[in-house]
């Protein structure tokens, strides 16, 4: 799905450390081939199961090397993590239920289109993780991704237009101010402490994705990034067979 760039309005200001600390994620590992853990995607209901097309060597580490076991063909594997070339999966071998690494090309033999989608998902998700670390909402993010950065919205309004469902969300950023210090009263009474609005973020969603972002916060100006829309079913549709180990 393509977003109309003509309809995107950007009011661009910095996003400083006023946002909730709970929205921070661990910074992706350095290097050209970081591991992407898929726990968040699993919790969101993404299919992370694949069927082994052939017997798959299961490696101890992600750089191949020592073979832990061989996973028989046609069993349903659960994907736990990935990097640019491999998948960490859980499956059943001769030695029982095991977890290790398999090559993406082997896991998707004969399905080049799915392999392209998988790699597009990986590259997009690396950008998402980078923006989460930087606390920078981006055009093209969905609501769960925005919440990872901004937390729960203060207001969420739903409407309709000629193009379908529309959503407007507002995050009001507040900071607690101690009036005692301003008045020099010398008291610690909570009655002289209050929360004041120090900024807000307004986002318009079209077809479930951020199409416009307006940020009014303290700080200098910066560009709001753009990411491609989420990749649908990067691991393919959910297999119907039983999961290995169940």
C-alpha positions as CSV (number, residue, x, y, z in Angstrom):
1,X,0.0,0.0,0.0
2,X,1.4,3.4,-1.0
3,X,0.8,6.6,1.0
4,X,0.0,9.8,-0.8
5,X,3.0,12.0,-0.2
6,X,0.9,15.1,-1.3
7,X,-1.4,14.6,1.7
8,X,1.4,14.4,4.2
9,X,1.8,17.4,6.4
10,X,4.9,17.6,8.5
11,X,5.3,20.1,11.3
12,X,8.9,19.2,12.3
13,X,10.4,19.8,15.7
14,X,12.7,17.7,17.8
15,X,11.5,14.9,20.1
16,X,13.6,15.3,23.3
17,X,13.8,13.2,26.4
18,X,10.3,14.3,27.5
19,X,8.7,11.1,26.2
20,X,8.1,8.1,28.5
21,X,11.2,6.2,29.4
22,X,9.1,3.0,29.1
23,X,8.9,3.5,25.4
24,X,12.7,2.9,25.0
25,X,13.9,-0.3,23.3
26,X,17.4,-1.8,23.4
27,X,19.7,-0.4,20.8
28,X,20.2,-2.8,17.9
29,X,23.6,-4.5,18.0
30,X,26.4,-2.9,16.0
31,X,27.5,-4.4,12.7
32,X,26.0,-5.1,9.4
33,X,24.1,-8.2,10.4
34,X,22.3,-7.6,13.8
35,X,19.9,-10.2,15.3
36,X,16.3,-9.2,15.3
37,X,14.3,-10.8,18.1
38,X,10.7,-11.5,17.2
39,X,9.0,-11.6,20.6
40,X,7.0,-8.3,19.9
41,X,5.8,-9.7,16.5
42,X,4.7,-12.9,18.3
43,X,2.7,-11.0,20.8
44,X,1.0,-9.0,18.1
45,X,-0.1,-12.2,16.4
46,X,2.2,-12.3,13.4
47,X,2.6,-15.8,11.9
48,X,6.1,-17.0,12.8
49,X,5.7,-20.6,11.7
50,X,7.2,-22.1,8.6
51,X,7.2,-25.6,7.1
52,X,10.6,-27.1,6.4
53,X,10.7,-27.8,2.6
54,X,13.6,-30.3,2.9
55,X,15.8,-31.7,5.6
56,X,17.4,-28.6,7.2
57,X,20.8,-28.6,8.9
58,X,20.4,-27.0,12.3
59,X,23.5,-25.0,13.3
60,X,24.6,-24.1,16.8
61,X,25.5,-20.5,15.8
62,X,24.3,-18.2,13.1
63,X,27.5,-18.4,11.2
64,X,27.0,-22.0,10.3
65,X,29.9,-24.1,11.7
66,X,28.9,-27.0,13.9
67,X,25.7,-28.8,13.0
68,X,23.5,-29.5,16.0
69,X,21.1,-31.8,14.3
70,X,19.1,-32.2,11.1
71,X,15.4,-31.2,11.1
72,X,13.3,-33.5,9.0
73,X,11.3,-32.1,6.1
74,X,7.6,-31.1,6.3
75,X,7.6,-30.3,10.0
76,X,6.3,-26.9,11.2
77,X,9.0,-24.8,12.8
78,X,8.7,-21.8,15.0
79,X,10.9,-18.8,14.2
80,X,12.3,-17.0,17.3
81,X,14.7,-14.5,15.7
82,X,16.5,-13.7,12.5
83,X,19.4,-11.9,11.0
84,X,20.0,-10.9,7.4
85,X,20.8,-14.5,6.3
86,X,19.5,-16.9,8.9
87,X,16.6,-17.8,11.1
88,X,16.7,-19.0,14.7
89,X,14.1,-21.7,14.9
90,X,12.7,-24.3,17.3
91,X,12.0,-27.7,15.8
92,X,12.3,-31.4,16.5
93,X,15.3,-33.5,15.4
94,X,16.7,-36.9,16.3
95,X,17.7,-35.6,19.7
96,X,14.2,-34.1,20.5
97,X,13.1,-30.5,20.6
98,X,16.0,-28.2,19.7
99,X,16.7,-24.5,19.0
100,X,19.3,-23.4,16.5
101,X,20.0,-21.6,13.3
102,X,19.0,-22.5,9.7
103,X,19.8,-20.6,6.5
104,X,17.0,-18.5,5.0
105,X,17.7,-19.8,1.4
106,X,17.4,-23.4,2.6
107,X,14.2,-22.6,4.6
108,X,12.5,-21.0,1.6
109,X,13.9,-23.2,-1.2
110,X,11.8,-22.7,-4.3
111,X,10.0,-19.6,-2.9
112,X,12.0,-16.6,-4.0
113,X,9.1,-14.2,-3.7
114,X,8.6,-15.1,0.0
115,X,12.4,-14.7,0.6
116,X,12.2,-11.2,-0.9
117,X,9.4,-10.3,1.4
118,X,11.2,-11.7,4.4
119,X,14.3,-9.6,3.7
120,X,12.2,-6.5,3.1
121,X,10.6,-7.1,6.5
122,X,14.0,-7.4,8.1
123,X,15.3,-4.2,6.7
124,X,12.2,-2.3,7.6
125,X,12.3,-3.6,11.1
126,X,15.9,-2.5,11.6
127,X,14.8,1.0,10.8
128,X,11.8,0.7,13.2
129,X,14.1,-0.3,16.0
130,X,16.4,2.6,15.2
131,X,13.6,5.1,15.4
132,X,12.3,3.6,18.6
133,X,15.7,4.0,20.2
134,X,15.8,7.6,18.9
135,X,12.2,8.2,20.0
136,X,11.3,9.5,16.5
137,X,7.8,8.6,15.2
138,X,7.8,8.1,11.4
139,X,5.4,8.4,8.5
140,X,4.4,4.8,7.6
141,X,4.4,3.4,11.2
142,X,1.3,1.6,12.5
143,X,-0.3,2.3,15.9
144,X,1.6,-0.4,17.9
145,X,4.9,1.0,16.6
146,X,3.9,4.5,17.5
147,X,2.9,3.3,21.0
148,X,6.4,1.9,21.5
149,X,7.8,5.4,21.1
150,X,5.0,7.6,22.5
151,X,3.1,5.3,24.9
152,X,-0.7,5.3,25.1
153,X,-2.3,8.2,23.3
154,X,-4.1,10.9,25.4
155,X,-6.9,11.2,22.9
156,X,-7.9,8.8,20.1
157,X,-10.7,9.9,17.7
158,X,-12.1,7.7,14.9
159,X,-14.0,9.0,11.9
160,X,-14.8,8.2,8.3
161,X,-14.0,9.9,5.0
162,X,-14.5,9.1,1.3
163,X,-11.4,7.0,1.5
164,X,-12.6,5.1,4.5
165,X,-11.7,5.0,8.2
166,X,-9.6,7.9,9.6
167,X,-8.0,8.2,13.0
168,X,-6.6,11.2,14.9
169,X,-4.4,10.7,17.9
170,X,-2.9,13.1,20.4
171,X,-0.2,12.6,22.9
172,X,0.0,15.4,25.5
173,X,3.5,15.5,27.1
174,X,3.4,16.7,30.7
175,X,6.1,17.5,33.2
176,X,5.7,18.0,37.0
177,X,6.7,21.5,38.1
178,X,7.6,22.3,41.7
179,X,6.1,25.7,42.5
180,X,8.0,25.7,45.8
181,X,11.2,26.4,43.9
182,X,9.6,29.2,42.0
183,X,8.1,30.9,45.1
184,X,11.0,30.0,47.4
185,X,8.4,29.0,50.1
186,X,10.6,26.3,51.6
187,X,7.7,23.8,51.8
188,X,7.3,20.4,50.3
189,X,3.5,20.3,50.2
190,X,2.2,18.5,47.2
191,X,-0.4,21.2,46.8
192,X,2.3,23.4,45.4
193,X,3.4,20.8,42.8
194,X,1.5,20.5,39.5
195,X,1.8,19.0,36.0
196,X,2.0,21.3,33.1
197,X,1.9,20.6,29.4
198,X,5.3,20.9,27.8
199,X,4.4,19.6,24.3
200,X,2.1,17.4,22.2
201,X,2.3,15.1,19.3
202,X,-0.6,14.8,16.8
203,X,-0.8,11.9,14.4
204,X,-3.3,11.2,11.6
205,X,-3.7,7.6,10.5
206,X,-4.9,6.6,7.1
207,X,-5.5,2.9,6.5
208,X,-4.0,2.2,9.9
209,X,-0.7,4.0,9.1
210,X,0.7,7.4,10.1
211,X,0.1,9.7,7.2
212,X,0.7,13.0,9.0
213,X,2.7,13.9,12.1
214,X,2.7,17.2,13.9
215,X,5.1,17.6,16.8
216,X,5.2,20.6,19.1
217,X,7.9,20.1,21.7
218,X,10.9,21.9,23.1
219,X,14.1,21.5,21.1
220,X,15.6,22.1,17.7
221,X,14.2,21.1,14.4
222,X,14.8,17.8,12.6
223,X,13.2,15.8,9.8
224,X,10.5,13.3,10.5
225,X,11.6,10.0,9.0
226,X,9.5,7.9,6.6
227,X,9.4,4.1,6.5
228,X,7.7,1.8,4.0
229,X,4.4,0.2,5.0
230,X,4.5,-3.0,7.1
231,X,5.3,-6.2,5.1
232,X,2.3,-8.5,5.2
233,X,3.0,-12.1,6.1
234,X,6.8,-12.0,5.8
235,X,7.0,-15.6,6.9
236,X,4.0,-16.6,4.7
237,X,0.5,-17.7,5.8
238,X,0.2,-19.8,8.9
239,X,0.7,-23.5,8.3
240,X,-2.2,-25.9,9.1
241,X,0.0,-28.7,10.5
242,X,1.0,-29.2,14.1
243,X,3.9,-27.2,15.5
244,X,7.1,-29.2,16.3
245,X,7.2,-30.0,19.9
246,X,3.5,-29.7,20.6
